[in-house]
Amino acid sequence: MKKYLFLTLLLLTTIVKAEDVVFTATAPDAVANGQTFQLVYSVNTSAKELRIPEISDFDIVAGPFQSKSSSTQIINGNITHSTSLRFTYTLLPKKEGSFSIPAATIMVDKQKYSSNTLTIKVLPAEEDVNHTNNAENTSSKNNAITNDNLFIRAIVSRKNVYEQEYVLVTYKIYTRIDLVNIDKVKFPDFKDFLVQEIELPKDKQFALENYNGKNYNTITLRQVLLYPQRAGSLNIDKMTCDAIVRVRNTGPSRSIFDDFFDSYQEIVKPISTNTEKIEVKTLPEGKPSGFSGAAGTFTLSSSINKKELSANESVTIKLKISGNGNIKLLKNPEVKFPADFEVYDPKVENNFTNTTSGVTGTKTIEYLAIPRHSGTFTIPPVEFSYFDTNSKTYKTLKSEAFSINVTKASSESENGDDPVVNNFTNKESVKVLGSDIRHISMNDFSLEKPSPFFFGTWGFALAYIIPLIIIAFIFWFFRKQAKENSDIIKVRNKKANKMARKRLRTAEKFLKEQKKEEFYSEVLKAIWGYLCDKLTIPQAQLNKDNVEVELRKYSLEESIIQDFIKILNECEFAQYAPGENIEARDNLFSDTMRMITLLEEQIKK
């Protein structure tokens, strides 16, 4: 018996999947001087001996506070166990500036792991407000939406440039009140500019920024690189949008609950940027003969695949232009091959990245040519001219000159066999020589009797019967699906658990991001939506009393019904209740998952 027990435990141990250890440090990117913030160290397994670095630029006000969570999943017989540890410190900046927090270390199974380093920018404290924790609390005193506490800016990196010299435009919204959403966003069409988008994170987060002596929560909506295509005074029109702001009601209370629970309303405020003007100067005189409009800073390199070859073989010359500027508009430099070389269209590969410093990357051009006669040939250097935006002068780059030796074609080619053309990716346009006359094959051959005619055979009959059977099956299947989908109540009941778990996954995401109100709102949607679909209660009649009556129809235990009602009450109360901690949300989330699973098992419809 002990032997079997040992083998079972050994098997379970081998089934459990161990995750890679991830040890991270998180903190806000920017904080105001005099404002406390949290530094959190997280590790995804059991660990001990956390050692944090010396934090000389911040005071540790509180901590460490340790929290632990664990879960076990069994999927297709595989057991996955995960544990998460969090160590939370509350810090207070000592002075303004940009400061680094070195990596911390922790021990996991006698092995040391290091976290990432952090850089935190400490902004000046409010000039006109003392002892405030954040900008939202400051503006909430007067509950007013003004151009001072909510506005949007079009930040232009420079307003005097040359043609084809980039301008970075950043659209950023500033708020000191509770901004919920933005709608009806309309950007200008950027006439007379070549526009290059800079990719921003899809999950945008507020960042603290000090502007005109005040701290604002900011979000970058869009960043573009503009390359002016003509000289003169060019306008960037206004960007407009509707800001949706949540403010607290200041009217008289209608009941005692209005005093206990904060009452809010959403207000729509149109906001817009100013019109910006860019002065674009014409490129200076003295353009080189080979100049084609390139502007920026570039380098040029070249290579050849071989310098010794036979006639009718291919040779490839590769040019590589790297740098920063309007590299996407560059024309291919011309390579001057000897007159009796057969030249083909070049193959171009681009590798560009849009950054706040302009478009950077490389442009690689491959030129393929085939010499038709023997001899020694020289391919002159390639010239590439551009306007250097740093020195404001024209520069010309030259590649290396190549000397190649072409020998006579092999005896096989002289007899009419096809020459081999290789070392080039795009071969569609390469001509094949010597294919007009073919040799007569002298090998032995044999005659075969042709196959019988297909008409009238079993294969011919099956070619008609099998498609008819498939069509009949498809017709029956879709007919069955349409009949099942016509029963709306049955479909909703069938999908109730799936929809509830989908909403709970969203709630779990808000839980990890510590978005309290969004978390409780999503849990409530999951519970009410599940009850509406599972118990077939019309949405207009969905309330706790009706839910309690319907649950009793399924002969459920009274404790289960009361636990479910208790979860509803906790969600509605905790959504706006102050002082509620993360552990309570974790417990509520676990209880909700457990109760929905329990009801799904006991309610059979």
C-alpha positions as CSV (number, residue, x, y, z in Angstrom):
1,M,0.0,0.0,0.0
2,K,2.8,2.4,0.9
3,K,4.5,1.6,-2.4
4,Y,1.4,2.5,-4.4
5,L,0.9,5.7,-2.4
6,F,4.6,6.7,-3.1
7,L,4.1,6.1,-6.8
8,T,0.9,8.1,-6.9
9,L,2.6,11.1,-5.1
10,L,5.6,10.8,-7.5
11,L,3.2,10.9,-10.5
12,L,1.4,13.9,-9.3
13,T,4.7,15.7,-8.7
14,T,5.8,15.0,-12.2
15,I,2.4,16.2,-13.6
16,V,2.5,19.6,-11.8
17,K,3.9,22.2,-14.2
18,A,6.4,24.6,-12.7
19,E,6.3,28.1,-14.1
20,D,9.3,30.2,-14.8
21,V,10.1,32.5,-11.9
22,V,9.2,36.1,-12.6
23,F,10.2,38.7,-10.0
24,T,9.2,42.3,-10.9
25,A,9.1,45.7,-9.2
26,T,6.4,48.2,-10.1
27,A,5.8,51.9,-9.2
28,P,4.3,55.0,-10.8
29,D,6.5,56.6,-13.5
30,A,5.9,60.1,-12.0
31,V,4.8,61.4,-8.6
32,A,4.4,64.8,-7.0
33,N,6.8,65.9,-4.3
34,G,5.1,65.4,-0.9
35,Q,2.8,62.7,-2.3
36,T,3.1,59.1,-1.1
37,F,3.1,56.2,-3.5
38,Q,3.4,52.4,-3.4
39,L,6.4,50.3,-4.5
40,V,5.3,46.7,-5.1
41,Y,7.6,43.6,-5.5
42,S,5.8,40.6,-7.0
43,V,7.0,37.0,-7.5
44,N,4.9,34.2,-9.1
45,T,6.0,31.5,-6.7
46,S,6.8,30.8,-3.0
47,A,9.9,32.8,-2.0
48,K,11.8,34.2,1.0
49,E,14.5,36.5,2.0
50,L,13.5,39.6,0.1
51,R,16.3,42.2,0.1
52,I,15.5,45.6,-1.2
53,P,18.3,48.1,-2.2
54,E,19.1,51.3,-0.3
55,I,16.5,53.9,-1.3
56,S,18.3,57.1,-0.3
57,D,16.0,59.5,-2.3
58,F,12.8,58.3,-0.7
59,D,11.5,57.8,2.9
60,I,9.9,54.4,3.6
61,V,6.7,55.5,5.3
62,A,5.2,52.0,5.7
63,G,5.8,48.4,4.8
64,P,6.6,45.8,3.9
65,F,3.0,44.5,3.7
66,Q,3.0,40.9,2.5
67,S,0.0,39.3,0.7
68,K,-0.2,35.8,-0.8
69,S,-2.6,34.1,-3.2
70,S,-2.6,30.6,-4.7
71,S,-4.6,28.6,-7.2
72,T,-4.7,25.1,-8.6
73,Q,-6.0,24.0,-12.0
74,I,-6.6,20.6,-13.5
75,I,-6.9,20.6,-17.3
76,N,-6.9,17.3,-19.2
77,G,-5.3,15.5,-16.3
78,N,-2.5,18.1,-15.9
79,I,-2.2,19.8,-12.6
80,T,-1.0,23.4,-12.6
81,H,-0.3,25.1,-9.2
82,S,0.5,28.8,-9.0
83,T,1.4,31.0,-6.1
84,S,1.9,34.7,-6.1
85,L,3.6,36.9,-3.4
86,R,3.4,40.7,-3.2
87,F,5.5,42.9,-0.9
88,T,4.2,46.5,-0.7
89,Y,6.1,49.5,0.5
90,T,4.8,53.1,0.9
91,L,7.4,55.7,-0.1
92,L,7.6,59.5,0.2
93,P,9.9,61.5,-2.1
94,K,12.5,63.7,-0.4
95,K,13.1,66.1,-3.3
96,E,12.3,66.8,-6.9
97,G,14.2,65.2,-9.8
98,S,14.5,61.9,-11.6
99,F,15.7,59.0,-9.4
100,S,16.5,55.3,-9.9
101,I,15.6,52.4,-7.6
102,P,18.1,49.5,-8.1
103,A,17.1,45.9,-8.4
104,A,16.0,43.9,-5.3
105,T,16.8,40.2,-4.8
106,I,14.8,37.3,-3.5
107,M,15.5,33.6,-2.8
108,V,13.5,30.8,-4.6
109,D,14.6,27.2,-4.0
110,K,18.1,28.3,-2.9
111,Q,18.5,30.4,-6.0
112,K,18.7,34.2,-6.1
113,Y,16.6,36.2,-8.5
114,S,16.8,39.9,-9.2
115,S,14.0,42.3,-10.1
116,N,14.0,45.1,-12.7
117,T,15.2,48.6,-11.9
118,L,12.8,51.5,-11.7
119,T,13.1,55.2,-12.7
120,I,10.7,57.6,-10.9
121,K,10.3,61.2,-11.8
122,V,9.4,63.5,-8.8
123,L,7.5,66.5,-10.0
124,P,7.2,69.8,-8.1
125,A,4.4,70.1,-5.6
126,E,1.3,72.3,-6.4
127,E,2.1,76.0,-6.3
128,D,-1.3,77.2,-5.3
129,V,-2.5,74.2,-3.2
130,N,-1.0,72.8,0.0
131,H,-1.3,69.3,1.5
132,T,-3.2,67.7,-1.4
133,N,-2.6,64.2,-2.4
134,N,-3.6,64.4,-6.1
135,A,-5.0,66.8,-8.8
136,E,-8.4,65.1,-8.6
137,N,-8.9,66.0,-5.0
138,T,-7.9,69.6,-5.7
139,S,-10.5,70.2,-8.4
140,S,-13.2,68.3,-6.6
141,K,-13.5,71.1,-4.1
142,N,-15.2,73.4,-6.5
143,N,-16.6,70.7,-8.8
144,A,-16.2,72.9,-11.8
145,I,-15.1,72.0,-15.4
146,T,-12.9,74.8,-16.7
147,N,-10.3,75.3,-19.4
148,D,-7.7,75.3,-16.6
149,N,-8.5,71.8,-15.3
150,L,-9.4,70.1,-18.6
151,F,-7.8,70.8,-21.9
152,I,-5.9,69.2,-24.8
153,R,-2.7,70.3,-26.5
154,A,-1.0,69.7,-29.8
155,I,2.7,69.7,-28.9
156,V,4.8,70.6,-31.9
157,S,8.5,69.6,-31.6
158,R,9.7,72.6,-33.8
159,K,8.1,75.2,-35.9
160,N,10.9,76.2,-38.3
161,V,12.2,73.4,-40.5
162,Y,13.4,72.7,-44.1
163,E,11.5,70.8,-46.7
164,Q,11.5,67.0,-45.9
165,E,12.7,67.7,-42.3
166,Y,10.3,66.0,-39.8
167,V,8.1,67.6,-37.2
168,L,6.9,65.6,-34.3
169,V,3.3,66.4,-33.2
170,T,2.0,64.9,-29.9
171,Y,-1.7,65.2,-29.0
172,K,-2.0,65.0,-25.2
173,I,-5.0,65.6,-22.9
174,Y,-4.6,67.2,-19.5
175,T,-7.1,66.8,-16.7
176,R,-7.4,67.5,-13.0
177,I,-10.9,66.0,-12.8
178,D,-12.4,62.6,-13.3
179,L,-12.1,62.0,-17.1
180,V,-14.2,58.9,-18.0
181,N,-13.9,58.8,-21.8
182,I,-13.5,60.8,-25.0
183,D,-15.8,60.7,-28.0
184,K,-16.1,62.2,-31.5
185,V,-12.4,62.5,-32.0
186,K,-11.5,64.4,-35.2
187,F,-7.9,64.9,-36.2
188,P,-6.8,67.3,-39.0
189,D,-6.0,65.9,-42.5
190,F,-2.4,67.3,-42.4
191,K,-2.5,68.8,-45.9
192,D,0.9,69.3,-47.6
193,F,2.6,66.8,-45.2
194,L,3.7,63.2,-45.5
195,V,2.3,61.6,-42.3
196,Q,4.0,58.7,-40.4
197,E,2.2,57.3,-37.4
198,I,4.1,56.4,-34.2
199,E,2.6,53.3,-32.6
200,L,1.3,53.8,-29.0
201,P,0.2,51.2,-26.5
202,K,-3.4,50.1,-26.9
203,D,-4.0,50.1,-23.2
204,K,-3.4,53.8,-22.4
205,Q,-2.7,54.8,-18.8
206,F,-2.7,58.2,-17.0
207,A,0.7,59.7,-16.3
208,L,1.4,62.6,-14.0
209,E,2.9,65.7,-15.5
210,N,3.7,69.2,-14.2
211,Y,2.5,71.9,-16.5
212,N,2.5,75.6,-15.7
213,G,3.1,74.9,-12.0
214,K,0.2,72.4,-11.7
215,N,0.2,68.6,-11.7
216,Y,-2.1,67.0,-14.3
217,N,-3.1,63.5,-15.2
218,T,-2.2,63.1,-18.9
219,I,-2.8,60.6,-21.7
220,T,-1.1,60.7,-25.1
221,L,-3.8,60.2,-27.7
222,R,-1.7,60.3,-30.9
223,Q,1.8,60.9,-32.1
224,V,2.7,61.6,-35.8
225,L,5.8,62.5,-37.8
226,L,5.1,65.2,-40.4
227,Y,7.4,65.6,-43.4
228,P,6.5,68.9,-45.2
229,Q,6.3,68.5,-49.0
230,R,6.6,72.1,-50.0
231,A,8.1,75.4,-48.7
232,G,6.0,78.2,-47.1
233,S,3.8,78.7,-44.1
234,L,1.8,75.5,-43.5
235,N,-1.1,75.2,-41.0
236,I,-1.9,72.2,-38.8
237,D,-5.7,72.6,-38.1
238,K,-7.5,72.1,-34.8
239,M,-8.1,68.6,-33.3
240,T,-11.5,68.4,-31.7
241,C,-13.2,65.9,-29.4
242,D,-15.8,65.5,-26.7
243,A,-14.5,64.8,-23.1
244,I,-16.9,62.9,-20.9
245,V,-16.3,63.9,-17.3
246,R,-17.8,62.4,-14.1
247,V,-18.6,65.0,-11.4
248,R,-20.3,64.8,-8.0
249,N,-23.8,66.2,-7.7
250,T,-23.9,69.3,-5.5
251,G,-27.7,69.6,-5.3
252,P,-29.8,68.8,-2.2
253,S,-30.0,65.2,-1.1
254,R,-33.2,63.4,-1.9
255,S,-32.7,60.6,0.6
256,I,-30.4,59.6,3.4
257,F,-28.6,57.2,1.0
258,D,-27.4,60.1,-1.1
259,D,-25.3,61.3,1.8
260,F,-23.9,57.8,2.4
261,F,-23.2,56.9,-1.2
262,D,-21.6,59.6,-3.5
263,S,-23.9,60.6,-6.3
264,Y,-22.3,61.3,-9.7
265,Q,-23.3,62.5,-13.1
266,E,-21.5,62.5,-16.5
267,I,-21.0,65.8,-18.4
268,V,-19.9,66.1,-22.0
269,K,-17.5,69.0,-22.6
270,P,-16.2,69.8,-26.2
271,I,-12.5,70.6,-26.2
272,S,-10.0,71.4,-29.0
273,T,-6.4,72.3,-29.7
274,N,-5.1,75.5,-31.2
275,T,-4.2,75.9,-34.8
276,E,-0.4,75.5,-35.2
277,K,1.7,77.1,-38.0
278,I,4.9,75.6,-39.4
279,E,7.4,77.7,-41.3
280,V,9.0,75.5,-44.0
281,K,12.2,76.8,-45.6
282,T,13.3,75.9,-49.2
283,L,16.4,73.7,-49.4
284,P,19.5,75.9,-49.9
285,E,21.2,76.4,-53.2
286,G,24.0,74.3,-54.5
287,K,22.3,70.9,-54.8
288,P,24.5,68.1,-56.1
289,S,23.7,66.7,-59.5
290,G,22.5,63.4,-58.1
291,F,20.3,64.9,-55.4
292,S,16.8,63.5,-55.4
293,G,15.2,65.0,-52.3
294,A,16.7,62.9,-49.5
295,A,16.9,64.8,-46.1
296,G,18.3,63.5,-42.8
297,T,21.5,61.7,-41.8
298,F,22.5,58.6,-43.7
299,T,25.3,56.1,-44.4
300,L,26.0,54.0,-47.5
301,S,27.6,50.6,-47.8
302,S,28.0,48.2,-50.7
303,S,29.0,44.6,-51.4
304,I,29.3,42.1,-54.3
305,N,28.6,38.4,-54.2
306,K,31.5,37.4,-56.5
307,K,34.3,39.0,-58.6
308,E,35.2,35.9,-60.6
309,L,32.5,34.3,-62.8
310,S,31.8,32.9,-66.3
311,A,29.9,34.5,-69.1
312,N,26.1,34.0,-68.7
313,E,26.4,33.7,-64.9
314,S,24.7,36.3,-62.7
315,V,26.4,38.8,-60.4
316,T,24.6,40.7,-57.6
317,I,25.6,44.0,-56.1
318,K,23.9,45.0,-52.9
319,L,23.6,48.6,-51.6
320,K,22.5,49.4,-48.1
321,I,21.3,52.9,-47.0
322,S,20.9,53.4,-43.3
323,G,19.9,56.4,-41.2
324,N,17.2,58.7,-40.0
325,G,15.1,61.0,-42.2
326,N,12.6,60.7,-45.1
327,I,14.1,57.3,-45.9
328,K,10.8,55.9,-47.1
329,L,10.9,58.4,-50.0
330,L,14.4,57.6,-51.2
331,K,14.9,56.8,-54.9
332,N,17.1,53.8,-55.8
333,P,20.6,54.9,-56.7
334,E,21.7,54.0,-60.2
335,V,24.4,51.4,-60.7
336,K,26.2,51.8,-64.0
337,F,26.9,48.3,-65.4
338,P,29.0,47.8,-68.6
339,A,27.1,48.0,-71.9
340,D,27.1,44.3,-72.7
341,F,25.6,43.3,-69.2
342,E,22.0,42.3,-69.2
343,V,20.5,44.2,-66.2
344,Y,17.2,43.4,-64.4
345,D,15.0,45.4,-62.1
346,P,16.4,45.7,-58.6
347,K,14.9,44.0,-55.5
348,V,14.3,46.3,-52.6
349,E,13.9,45.3,-48.9
350,N,12.8,48.0,-46.3
351,N,13.2,47.8,-42.6
352,F,11.8,51.1,-41.1
353,T,10.7,52.1,-37.6
354,N,8.8,55.3,-36.7
355,T,10.2,56.8,-33.5
356,T,9.9,60.2,-31.8
357,S,13.3,61.0,-33.3
358,G,12.0,60.4,-36.9
359,V,11.9,57.5,-39.2
360,T,14.9,55.3,-38.8
361,G,16.0,52.1,-40.5
362,T,17.6,50.6,-43.6
363,K,16.9,50.3,-47.3
364,T,18.6,47.4,-49.0
365,I,18.7,47.3,-52.8
366,E,20.0,44.2,-54.8
367,Y,21.0,44.7,-58.5
368,L,21.3,41.6,-60.7
369,A,23.1,41.6,-64.0
370,I,24.4,38.9,-66.4
371,P,27.5,39.4,-68.5
372,R,27.2,37.9,-72.0
373,H,30.9,38.1,-72.9
374,S,34.3,37.4,-71.2
375,G,36.7,40.1,-70.1
376,T,37.7,42.3,-67.2
377,F,35.1,44.9,-66.3
378,T,34.9,47.8,-63.8
379,I,31.7,48.8,-62.1
380,P,32.1,52.4,-61.0
381,P,31.1,53.6,-57.5
382,V,27.5,54.6,-56.8
383,E,26.9,58.2,-55.6
384,F,24.1,59.1,-53.1
385,S,23.5,62.8,-52.2
386,Y,21.3,64.1,-49.4
387,F,20.7,67.2,-47.3
388,D,22.1,66.8,-43.8
389,T,19.5,68.2,-41.4
390,N,22.1,68.4,-38.6
391,S,24.8,70.5,-40.4
392,K,22.3,72.1,-42.8
393,T,24.6,71.2,-45.8
394,Y,24.6,68.8,-48.7
395,K,26.6,65.6,-48.5
396,T,27.5,63.0,-51.1
397,L,28.3,59.4,-50.2
398,K,30.2,57.0,-52.5
399,S,30.2,53.3,-52.6
400,E,33.1,51.0,-53.5
401,A,34.1,50.4,-57.1
402,F,34.2,46.8,-58.1
403,S,36.4,45.0,-60.7
404,I,35.1,41.7,-62.0
405,N,36.8,39.1,-64.2
406,V,34.5,37.2,-66.6
407,T,35.8,34.0,-68.2
408,K,34.4,32.3,-71.3
409,A,31.3,30.1,-70.9
410,S,31.8,26.4,-70.2
411,S,31.8,23.8,-73.0
412,E,28.2,22.8,-72.1
413,S,27.0,26.3,-72.7
414,E,28.8,26.4,-76.0
415,N,26.9,23.2,-77.1
416,G,23.6,24.9,-76.4
417,D,22.8,23.7,-72.9
418,D,21.0,26.2,-70.6
419,P,23.3,28.4,-68.4
420,V,22.7,28.4,-64.7
421,V,21.5,31.7,-63.3
422,N,21.6,31.9,-59.5
423,N,22.3,34.1,-56.4
424,F,19.2,36.3,-56.9
425,T,15.9,36.0,-55.2
426,N,13.7,37.4,-58.0
427,K,14.3,35.1,-61.0
428,E,11.0,35.6,-62.9
429,S,12.5,38.1,-65.3
430,V,15.8,36.2,-66.0
431,K,15.9,35.0,-69.6
432,V,16.8,31.4,-70.5
433,L,19.3,31.2,-73.4
434,G,19.7,28.3,-75.9
435,S,16.2,26.9,-75.5
436,D,15.1,27.3,-79.1
437,I,16.7,23.9,-80.2
438,R,16.5,20.8,-78.1
439,H,18.4,17.6,-78.4
440,I,16.6,14.4,-79.6
441,S,16.4,11.9,-76.7
442,M,18.0,8.6,-77.7
443,N,17.0,6.6,-74.5
444,D,14.9,3.5,-74.6
445,F,11.2,3.9,-74.2
446,S,8.0,1.7,-73.9
447,L,4.4,2.1,-75.0
448,E,1.5,1.8,-72.5
449,K,-2.2,1.2,-73.2
450,P,-4.3,4.2,-72.4
451,S,-6.7,4.0,-69.4
452,P,-10.4,3.1,-70.2
453,F,-12.9,5.9,-70.7
454,F,-14.2,7.3,-67.4
455,F,-17.9,7.6,-68.4
456,G,-20.1,4.7,-67.2
457,T,-17.7,3.5,-64.5
458,W,-18.3,3.2,-60.7
459,G,-16.0,6.2,-60.2
460,F,-18.2,8.3,-62.5
461,A,-21.4,7.3,-60.5
462,L,-19.7,8.0,-57.1
463,A,-18.7,11.4,-58.4
464,Y,-22.4,12.3,-58.5
465,I,-23.7,10.3,-55.5
466,I,-21.1,11.5,-52.9
467,P,-21.7,15.3,-53.4
468,L,-25.5,14.7,-53.1
469,I,-25.0,12.9,-49.8
470,I,-22.8,15.7,-48.5
471,I,-25.3,18.4,-49.6
472,A,-28.1,16.5,-47.8
473,F,-26.1,16.2,-44.6
474,I,-25.2,20.0,-44.7
475,F,-28.9,20.8,-45.3
476,W,-30.0,18.6,-42.3
477,F,-27.2,20.1,-40.0
478,F,-28.1,23.7,-40.7
479,R,-31.8,22.9,-40.4
480,K,-31.1,21.4,-36.9
481,Q,-29.0,24.5,-35.9
482,A,-31.7,26.9,-37.1
483,K,-34.3,25.0,-35.1
484,E,-32.2,25.1,-31.9
485,N,-31.4,28.8,-32.3
486,S,-35.0,29.7,-32.7
487,D,-35.6,28.9,-29.1
488,I,-34.2,32.1,-27.6
489,I,-34.8,31.0,-24.0
490,K,-32.9,27.8,-24.5
491,V,-30.0,29.6,-26.2
492,R,-29.7,32.2,-23.4
493,N,-29.9,29.4,-20.8
494,K,-27.2,27.5,-22.6
495,K,-24.8,30.5,-22.9
496,A,-25.4,31.9,-19.4
497,N,-22.4,30.3,-17.8
498,K,-20.1,31.2,-20.7
499,M,-21.1,34.8,-20.6
500,A,-20.8,35.1,-16.9
501,R,-17.2,33.6,-16.9
502,K,-16.3,36.0,-19.8
503,R,-17.4,39.0,-17.6
504,L,-15.5,37.6,-14.6
505,R,-12.3,37.4,-16.6
506,T,-12.7,41.1,-17.3
507,A,-13.3,41.7,-13.6
508,E,-10.2,39.7,-12.8
509,K,-8.2,42.0,-15.1
510,F,-9.6,45.1,-13.2
511,L,-8.7,43.4,-9.9
512,K,-5.1,43.0,-10.9
513,E,-5.0,46.6,-12.1
514,Q,-6.6,47.7,-8.8
515,K,-9.5,49.5,-10.5
516,K,-12.0,49.2,-7.7
517,E,-15.2,50.6,-9.2
518,E,-14.7,48.8,-12.6
519,F,-14.1,45.5,-10.8
520,Y,-17.3,45.7,-8.7
521,S,-19.3,46.9,-11.7
522,E,-18.2,44.0,-13.9
523,V,-18.9,41.4,-11.1
524,L,-22.4,42.8,-10.8
525,K,-22.9,42.5,-14.5
526,A,-21.7,38.9,-14.5
527,I,-24.1,37.9,-11.6
528,W,-27.2,39.8,-12.8
529,G,-26.6,38.6,-16.4
530,Y,-26.2,35.0,-15.3
531,L,-29.4,35.1,-13.2
532,C,-31.4,36.8,-16.0
533,D,-30.4,34.1,-18.6
534,K,-30.3,31.1,-16.3
535,L,-33.6,31.7,-14.5
536,T,-35.3,33.2,-17.5
537,I,-36.3,36.4,-15.6
538,P,-37.1,39.4,-17.8
539,Q,-34.6,42.2,-17.3
540,A,-37.3,44.6,-16.2
541,Q,-38.3,42.3,-13.4
542,L,-34.7,41.5,-12.3
543,N,-34.4,42.1,-8.5
544,K,-33.3,40.3,-5.4
545,D,-36.8,39.3,-4.4
546,N,-37.6,37.7,-7.7
547,V,-34.3,36.0,-7.8
548,E,-34.8,34.5,-4.3
549,V,-38.2,33.2,-5.4
550,E,-36.9,31.6,-8.6
551,L,-34.0,30.0,-6.8
552,R,-36.3,28.3,-4.3
553,K,-38.1,26.7,-7.2
554,Y,-35.1,24.5,-7.8
555,S,-35.1,23.1,-4.2
556,L,-31.7,24.7,-3.4
557,E,-30.4,24.8,0.1
558,E,-31.3,28.0,2.0
559,S,-27.6,28.6,2.7
560,I,-26.8,28.7,-1.0
561,I,-29.5,31.1,-1.7
562,Q,-28.5,33.4,1.1
563,D,-24.8,33.3,0.1
564,F,-25.8,34.4,-3.4
565,I,-27.9,37.3,-2.1
566,K,-25.0,38.2,0.3
567,I,-22.6,38.5,-2.7
568,L,-25.0,40.9,-4.5
569,N,-25.3,43.0,-1.3
570,E,-21.5,43.2,-0.9
571,C,-21.0,44.2,-4.5
572,E,-23.5,47.0,-4.3
573,F,-22.2,48.3,-1.0
574,A,-18.5,48.0,-1.7
575,Q,-18.6,49.7,-5.1
576,Y,-18.5,53.1,-3.5
577,A,-17.6,52.3,0.1
578,P,-14.3,53.8,1.3
579,G,-11.4,52.0,3.0
580,E,-12.1,48.6,1.4
581,N,-8.9,46.5,0.8
582,I,-7.6,44.3,-2.0
583,E,-8.0,41.1,0.1
584,A,-11.7,41.7,0.3
585,R,-11.9,41.9,-3.5
586,D,-10.0,38.7,-3.9
587,N,-12.4,36.9,-1.5
588,L,-15.4,38.3,-3.3
589,F,-14.1,37.2,-6.7
590,S,-13.4,33.7,-5.4
591,D,-16.9,33.5,-3.8
592,T,-18.6,34.6,-7.0
593,M,-16.8,32.0,-9.1
594,R,-17.6,29.3,-6.6
595,M,-21.3,30.2,-6.4
596,I,-21.8,30.4,-10.2
597,T,-20.1,27.0,-10.5
598,L,-22.3,25.6,-7.8
599,L,-25.6,26.9,-9.3
600,E,-24.5,25.6,-12.7
601,E,-24.2,22.1,-11.3
602,Q,-27.5,22.1,-9.3
603,I,-29.8,24.0,-11.8
604,K,-30.7,21.7,-14.6
605,K,-32.9,23.1,-17.4
